[in-house]
């Protein structure tokens, strides 16, 4: 990893985020396109074949990575939480624990998903929802491990995964305030690890537009200038996701589904595969349009400049040896072009070296200082 330095308007030098290398030629960093994670999550409905289909179609849509979730219910929930009623139109069972078990893959199925993703030449990763899940995912040598918003205050998990310096980390920051985010950042930094990133996130499914608060991305970039910042979106549609890119998000995570009407909590705020293809196309167009930030005249503007660019033009005949006065020059579109219109004032008081006719554009060789 290499550290890039930048100079602020006050002249202070600060570190920019380091590149996070993920495999298959993919990187997260200031000079790279936004890294797109298609969050399959539990939208596979517990069906291995459906999960593989989502991997394949995500690859065809042009995403960089697909992501799942891994956890152990008994480690994440108390018995009472698992036995609470969950009898609704989204549920797969009447008790919450049984509902969640339907959506879990076995260890072997999870490994087979990774093999399938490898065969499709696409990165696969996962959220870790408890320490045992993190241990399993570390053995799989994934490009990164995700810590979801639900575990942003899970000190045990954060400490365990934070000490694993050889793994890249991406952390979502829903369901918390700025002090919590600062604590997580400081916690990761205490392990002297450069390879982590923070995602702005609002954990509502779908997220109301007024609660998306994209300007938090700018807040994060200013407060944490040495790490990469991204956006995990749960809104319907993708205008806000494009806005996150425009604000500098270098990681984008969105849920994907084959059908938004499927049973489950995440489908309604997910992108179907047509949405996903459209979004990926528009992200790359937007990134190309953002440019370098250096204001200069591009080649494509030259035609318009040659047609409409202003020159200094004589308002009357100016004889050889005349000291040019303000009333003798103005600014117009001229053919051929001459001295740029911004130089009008600088020509006052200069000496004409030739006879200049009315309506001629002044050229640099026609005048000289006295």
Backbone torsions as a table, in degrees:
resi	resn	phi	psi	omega
1	UNK	NA	143.8	179.2
2	UNK	-120.1	141.0	178.8
3	UNK	-93.7	132.0	179.2
4	UNK	-104.7	138.6	179.2
5	UNK	-107.9	145.0	174.6
6	UNK	-130.1	159.7	178.9
7	UNK	-114.6	126.8	-179.0
8	UNK	-79.7	173.9	179.6
9	UNK	-62.4	-25.6	179.2
10	UNK	-85.3	-0.3	178.2
11	UNK	88.1	3.5	179.5
12	UNK	-84.2	142.0	178.8
13	UNK	-94.3	132.2	178.9
14	UNK	-134.6	154.7	-179.5
15	UNK	-80.0	137.8	170.5
16	UNK	-92.8	164.0	-178.9
17	UNK	-59.2	145.3	173.6
18	UNK	-79.6	153.1	173.8
19	UNK	-66.0	138.1	173.0
20	UNK	-106.7	114.5	-176.4
21	UNK	-90.9	130.7	-169.0
22	UNK	-120.1	-9.2	-175.9
23	UNK	101.1	163.6	-177.9
24	UNK	54.9	28.5	178.8
25	UNK	74.8	10.4	-177.8
26	UNK	-93.9	137.8	177.8
27	UNK	-136.5	151.1	168.2
28	UNK	-109.5	126.3	180.0
29	UNK	175.1	168.4	-174.9
30	UNK	-58.2	-31.8	-175.2
31	UNK	-94.3	4.7	-174.9
32	UNK	-111.6	155.5	173.5
33	UNK	-59.9	156.3	177.5
34	UNK	-57.4	134.9	179.4
35	UNK	-86.1	121.0	-173.0
36	UNK	-104.4	124.0	177.8
37	UNK	-107.4	119.0	173.6
38	UNK	-88.0	108.1	-177.8
39	UNK	-82.7	101.4	174.7
40	UNK	-76.0	-35.4	174.6
41	UNK	53.8	-115.5	176.7
42	UNK	-116.9	18.6	178.0
43	UNK	-74.9	2.3	174.8
44	UNK	-81.2	-6.7	178.2
45	UNK	61.1	20.6	-177.2
46	UNK	77.9	11.2	-175.9
47	UNK	-104.9	113.8	-177.0
48	UNK	-60.7	-41.9	-179.1
49	UNK	-63.8	-40.3	177.7
50	UNK	-65.0	-38.4	178.0
51	UNK	-61.7	-42.5	178.4
52	UNK	-65.0	-37.8	178.6
53	UNK	-64.5	-38.4	177.3
54	UNK	-66.6	-37.3	175.8
55	UNK	-62.0	-48.9	-176.7
56	UNK	-61.8	-45.6	-176.7
57	UNK	-71.6	-31.8	175.8
58	UNK	-64.4	-40.7	176.5
59	UNK	-60.4	-45.6	-179.4
60	UNK	-63.5	-29.5	179.6
61	UNK	-76.6	-13.3	175.8
62	UNK	97.1	16.6	179.2
63	UNK	-75.7	165.8	-177.5
64	UNK	-91.8	-27.0	-170.6
65	UNK	-157.6	145.7	169.3
66	UNK	-109.8	150.6	-175.3
67	UNK	-137.0	142.8	177.0
68	UNK	-120.0	-171.1	178.4
69	UNK	-129.2	142.5	-178.5
70	UNK	-136.2	127.4	177.3
71	UNK	-165.1	169.6	177.7
72	UNK	-118.2	120.7	-171.5
73	UNK	-57.6	-39.7	-177.2
74	UNK	-69.8	-21.6	177.2
75	UNK	-84.8	-24.8	-174.5
76	UNK	-96.6	-30.1	-174.4
77	UNK	-124.5	150.5	170.2
78	UNK	-76.4	160.9	176.8
79	UNK	-54.7	-39.2	179.7
80	UNK	-64.2	-40.3	179.4
81	UNK	-64.5	-37.2	179.7
82	UNK	-71.6	-27.5	-176.5
83	UNK	-97.3	8.7	178.1
84	UNK	-72.8	153.6	-178.5
85	UNK	-66.9	138.2	177.0
86	UNK	-143.2	54.8	-175.0
87	UNK	-99.9	90.4	-179.2
88	UNK	-147.1	-179.4	-174.9
89	UNK	-73.0	-6.0	176.6
90	UNK	-97.6	-11.1	-167.7
91	UNK	-89.7	153.9	176.0
92	UNK	-102.9	-4.8	177.7
93	UNK	-159.8	165.8	-175.2
94	UNK	-80.4	-20.5	176.1
95	UNK	-107.1	144.0	-173.8
96	UNK	-60.7	-43.2	-179.5
97	UNK	-61.3	-42.8	179.9
98	UNK	-68.3	-36.8	174.6
99	UNK	-57.9	-46.6	-177.6
100	UNK	-66.9	-34.4	-178.6
101	UNK	-64.9	-33.6	178.2
102	UNK	-59.6	-30.9	-173.1
103	UNK	-94.7	3.8	179.9
104	UNK	-90.6	143.4	169.4
105	UNK	-98.7	149.5	174.7
106	UNK	-70.7	168.0	176.8
107	UNK	-57.9	-43.1	-179.2
108	UNK	-66.8	-40.9	178.5
109	UNK	-63.2	-39.2	-179.5
110	UNK	-63.6	-42.5	177.9
111	UNK	-64.7	-37.1	178.8
112	UNK	-67.6	-33.5	175.0
113	UNK	-62.0	-41.8	177.8
114	UNK	-63.1	-41.7	177.7
115	UNK	-61.7	-40.4	-179.4
116	UNK	-67.6	-42.4	177.5
117	UNK	-59.9	-41.8	177.1
118	UNK	-59.5	-40.4	-179.0
119	UNK	-67.4	-24.4	178.6
120	UNK	-92.2	1.7	178.2
121	UNK	59.7	45.5	176.7
122	UNK	-134.8	143.3	178.2
123	UNK	-69.4	145.3	174.1
124	UNK	-129.1	139.2	176.4
125	UNK	-141.2	-171.6	-176.2
126	UNK	-159.8	153.1	166.6
127	UNK	-78.7	144.5	172.2
128	UNK	-106.6	126.5	-174.4
129	UNK	-110.0	1.5	173.7
130	UNK	-164.0	171.3	-174.7
131	UNK	-64.5	-42.4	179.6
132	UNK	-62.2	-39.8	176.7
133	UNK	-62.8	-40.5	178.7
134	UNK	-62.7	-41.1	178.9
135	UNK	-61.6	-43.6	179.3
136	UNK	-63.5	-45.2	-177.8
137	UNK	-67.2	-32.9	176.7
138	UNK	-63.1	-36.2	178.6
139	UNK	-66.6	-25.6	-177.8
140	UNK	-81.3	-6.7	177.8
141	UNK	53.1	55.8	178.7
142	UNK	-77.2	160.0	-179.1
143	UNK	-65.0	-28.5	174.4
144	UNK	-160.9	165.3	171.4
145	UNK	-118.2	136.4	-179.0
146	UNK	-99.2	137.2	168.5
147	UNK	-109.1	116.6	-176.3
148	UNK	-76.9	168.3	-178.7
149	UNK	-58.7	-32.2	-179.4
150	UNK	-65.7	-15.0	-179.5
151	UNK	-115.7	15.6	-179.1
152	UNK	-66.7	-18.8	175.6
153	UNK	-112.4	20.5	179.0
154	UNK	-91.6	85.4	-174.8
155	UNK	-57.7	-37.9	-179.3
156	UNK	-62.1	-47.1	-179.6
157	UNK	-68.1	-42.7	-179.0
158	UNK	-62.5	-41.0	179.7
159	UNK	-67.6	-40.6	-179.7
160	UNK	-64.7	-50.6	-175.4
161	UNK	-73.2	-30.7	178.9
162	UNK	-63.4	-29.8	-179.3
163	UNK	-79.0	-10.9	-178.9
164	UNK	-87.0	82.9	-170.0
165	UNK	-66.9	-14.4	-176.9
166	UNK	-90.0	5.2	-178.4
167	UNK	-119.2	138.7	174.5
168	UNK	-77.3	143.8	-177.9
169	UNK	-125.3	138.8	170.2
170	UNK	-125.3	127.0	-175.3
171	UNK	-120.6	127.8	174.3
172	UNK	-87.2	149.8	-172.8
173	UNK	-125.3	41.2	170.8
174	UNK	-77.4	165.6	175.3
175	UNK	58.3	34.6	177.1
176	UNK	-152.7	168.7	176.8
177	UNK	-109.4	-178.5	-172.4
178	UNK	-63.0	-36.3	179.9
179	UNK	-63.2	-35.9	176.8
180	UNK	-65.4	-40.0	-179.5
181	UNK	-65.8	-42.4	177.6
182	UNK	-61.6	-39.7	178.4
183	UNK	-63.0	-41.7	179.0
184	UNK	-65.3	-44.9	177.9
185	UNK	-57.8	-49.4	-179.3
186	UNK	-62.8	-36.4	179.7
187	UNK	-63.4	-46.4	179.0
188	UNK	-65.8	-39.4	179.3
189	UNK	-65.5	-29.8	179.8
190	UNK	-64.9	-20.9	176.6
191	UNK	-90.9	7.5	177.8
192	UNK	54.3	44.6	-179.8
193	UNK	-111.3	124.5	179.0
194	UNK	-87.1	-18.6	-166.1
195	UNK	-95.3	59.8	172.7
196	UNK	-137.5	159.6	-178.5
197	UNK	-139.1	155.2	178.5
198	UNK	-115.1	138.1	175.9
199	UNK	-111.5	128.2	167.5
200	UNK	-69.1	139.8	-175.5
201	UNK	-156.9	143.6	168.7
202	UNK	-118.9	118.4	-172.3
203	UNK	-87.7	68.4	172.9
204	UNK	-135.6	136.8	-167.9
205	UNK	-126.5	97.8	-1.8
206	UNK	-80.2	162.7	179.9
207	UNK	-84.4	126.2	174.3
208	UNK	-61.6	145.3	-176.7
209	UNK	-55.0	-42.0	-175.9
210	UNK	-67.5	-13.8	-177.7
211	UNK	-101.9	-0.1	-176.6
212	UNK	-69.9	-44.3	170.6
213	UNK	56.4	56.5	-177.0
214	UNK	-60.6	-24.2	-178.6
215	UNK	-65.1	-12.0	172.5
216	UNK	-60.4	-30.8	177.7
217	UNK	-58.7	-44.3	177.0
218	UNK	-64.1	-40.8	176.8
219	UNK	-58.1	-47.0	179.6
220	UNK	-62.5	-43.8	-178.2
221	UNK	-62.7	-36.7	178.7
222	UNK	-74.7	-38.6	-176.2
223	UNK	-80.6	-30.5	-177.8
224	UNK	-125.8	65.6	-171.4
225	UNK	-69.3	-12.9	-175.3
226	UNK	-96.6	4.3	177.1
227	UNK	-129.1	160.5	178.1
228	UNK	-77.9	143.4	-178.0
229	UNK	-123.5	141.9	179.7
230	UNK	-141.8	-164.2	-174.4
231	UNK	-142.6	127.4	172.3
232	UNK	-109.3	108.8	-171.6
233	UNK	-104.3	143.5	177.3
234	UNK	-127.9	20.3	178.7
235	UNK	-79.5	161.7	171.0
236	UNK	-83.5	135.7	-173.8
237	UNK	83.2	-167.0	-177.9
238	UNK	-146.9	21.6	174.5
239	UNK	-60.4	-44.7	-178.3
240	UNK	-66.1	-33.3	177.3
241	UNK	-64.6	-41.7	175.8
242	UNK	-64.1	-36.9	176.1
243	UNK	-62.0	-37.6	178.3
244	UNK	-62.5	-40.8	176.5
245	UNK	-60.5	-45.4	-178.9
246	UNK	-61.9	-30.6	178.9
247	UNK	-83.0	-4.1	174.1
248	UNK	107.4	12.4	176.8
249	UNK	-63.2	129.1	-178.9
250	UNK	-103.6	-2.4	174.5
251	UNK	-135.1	133.9	174.7
252	UNK	-126.0	132.8	175.7
253	UNK	-126.6	125.7	175.3
254	UNK	-137.0	142.6	175.1
255	UNK	-69.6	145.1	178.1
256	UNK	-126.4	151.8	-179.6
257	UNK	-149.7	160.9	171.5
258	UNK	-84.5	-21.9	-175.4
259	UNK	-155.7	117.4	-177.3
260	UNK	-67.5	-15.2	-178.3
261	UNK	-92.7	-0.1	178.8
262	UNK	-61.2	157.2	177.8
263	UNK	-72.5	134.1	179.5
264	UNK	143.1	159.4	-172.2
265	UNK	-73.9	-26.4	-169.0
266	UNK	-102.0	-12.5	-171.4
267	UNK	-63.4	-38.4	-174.4
268	UNK	-66.4	-27.0	179.4
269	UNK	-103.7	14.2	179.7
270	UNK	-94.6	164.1	174.1
271	UNK	-95.2	131.2	170.5
272	UNK	-78.4	177.2	-170.3
273	UNK	-70.1	-28.9	173.9
274	UNK	-67.5	-44.4	175.7
275	UNK	-56.7	-45.0	-176.2
276	UNK	-61.6	-45.1	177.9
277	UNK	-61.9	-43.9	179.8
278	UNK	-63.4	-43.3	-179.0
279	UNK	-64.0	-45.2	-179.5
280	UNK	-60.2	-41.9	178.5
281	UNK	-62.5	-45.0	-177.3
282	UNK	-70.7	-32.8	175.9
283	UNK	-61.0	-46.9	-177.3
284	UNK	-68.1	-35.0	175.0
285	UNK	-64.9	-45.2	-179.8
286	UNK	-61.4	-44.6	-179.9
287	UNK	-61.3	-40.8	178.2
288	UNK	-63.9	-34.8	-177.6
289	UNK	-77.7	-19.9	-179.3
290	UNK	-67.8	-34.9	174.1
291	UNK	68.3	-161.7	-172.8
292	UNK	-90.4	-17.7	-174.3
293	UNK	87.0	-6.2	177.3
294	UNK	-87.9	120.6	-178.5
295	UNK	-82.0	115.9	177.4
296	UNK	-153.9	165.9	-179.7
297	UNK	-83.7	113.8	179.1
298	UNK	-75.7	162.9	-179.0
299	UNK	-55.4	-36.0	-175.3
300	UNK	-69.1	-14.9	179.4
301	UNK	-89.0	-10.2	-173.7
302	UNK	-61.2	-39.2	-179.8
303	UNK	-59.9	-45.4	-180.0
304	UNK	-67.5	-39.0	179.3
305	UNK	-63.1	-43.6	-179.5
306	UNK	-66.1	-25.1	179.9
307	UNK	-86.1	-35.7	-170.5
308	UNK	-123.7	-8.6	-178.6
309	UNK	-62.9	141.1	-173.8
310	UNK	-89.5	145.3	177.6
311	UNK	-127.7	161.6	172.9
312	UNK	-79.9	127.6	-174.2
313	UNK	-126.8	143.4	177.4
314	UNK	-74.2	134.0	177.4
315	UNK	-90.0	-9.7	-179.6
316	UNK	-154.6	171.2	174.3
317	UNK	-67.2	131.8	179.1
318	UNK	-116.8	109.7	-175.4
319	UNK	-74.6	160.1	173.9
320	UNK	-53.2	134.8	176.5
321	UNK	83.5	5.7	-179.6
322	UNK	-82.4	139.1	170.8
323	UNK	-84.7	119.2	-171.5
324	UNK	-68.9	131.6	178.6
325	UNK	-109.0	158.7	-178.4
326	UNK	-54.9	-35.8	-176.2
327	UNK	-72.6	-10.5	-175.2
328	UNK	-92.7	-5.6	-176.5
329	UNK	-137.2	151.3	175.1
330	UNK	-148.0	-171.4	-179.0
331	UNK	-121.6	126.2	178.9
332	UNK	-146.2	167.7	166.3
333	UNK	-76.3	128.7	-176.0
334	UNK	-134.2	151.6	173.0
335	UNK	-130.0	118.3	-3.1
336	UNK	-73.9	163.8	178.2
337	UNK	-70.0	158.2	178.3
338	UNK	-131.3	-144.5	179.7
339	UNK	-61.2	135.4	-175.9
340	UNK	-58.1	143.1	-176.3
341	UNK	-58.3	-25.9	179.7
342	UNK	-67.2	-15.0	-177.6
343	UNK	-92.9	9.9	-175.5
344	UNK	-51.9	-54.0	-175.5
345	UNK	-62.6	-33.6	-177.1
346	UNK	-70.0	-16.3	-179.9
347	UNK	-84.8	-17.4	-179.8
348	UNK	-65.4	128.7	179.4
349	UNK	91.1	-2.1	176.7
350	UNK	-85.6	163.2	-174.8
351	UNK	-100.7	130.9	177.1
352	UNK	-77.1	134.3	-178.8
353	UNK	-96.1	-10.0	-179.7
354	UNK	-144.5	168.8	170.1
355	UNK	-72.4	126.8	179.8
356	UNK	-112.6	123.8	-178.0
357	UNK	-85.4	153.7	176.6
358	UNK	-54.7	136.2	179.0
359	UNK	77.3	3.2	174.0
360	UNK	-78.0	142.5	171.3
361	UNK	-78.7	129.8	179.6
362	UNK	-70.9	136.9	176.1
363	UNK	-109.3	157.0	-175.1
364	UNK	-61.0	-30.1	-178.3
365	UNK	-77.9	-6.1	-178.2
366	UNK	-86.3	-14.5	-173.8
367	UNK	-136.3	159.8	173.0
368	UNK	-151.7	156.9	176.7
369	UNK	-64.9	151.7	176.5
370	UNK	-78.9	NA	NA
